[in-house]
Amino acid sequence: MKNRLPRNITDGKKKGFGIPLQSWMRCEFGKTILDTLLDKDSSDTLLDAKFTEEAVDNYQKRNCSVEYIFHLY
């Protein structure tokens, strides 16, 4: 493979890539994330319900990032 690709590709520094959180939050997966965070009947949550509600409210008002909500999930 090294003889077929440019040297800057084969010898370059490894780079990561982002995940499409914005588009995920606009589809059904986003609804699932918010529903899960707001589920008061969930017995496996480690987060305070009031804190979670405020975080989701802030996200919906665009006062916090999609990454913040995804990390809570």
C-alpha positions, 0 to 999 in steps of 0.5 A: 500500500505504501508504494500506491499512496502519497507519502504524506498519507502513509507517513502522516500523523494519525487523525481522528474524525468527529461524529455527526451529533447535530444530525443525530439529534435532529432524527429519531435518535435525538428523541430517544436520547432526550426521552431517556434522560427525562425518564423519571421511571428509570431505575438505572439513572445516576443523575439527579432528575432536576439537574437532567431536566435543566440540562435538557431545557438548556439544550432546547433553548440552545444554552448548552451544546449537543455534546453536553447532552450526549455526554449525559446520555 
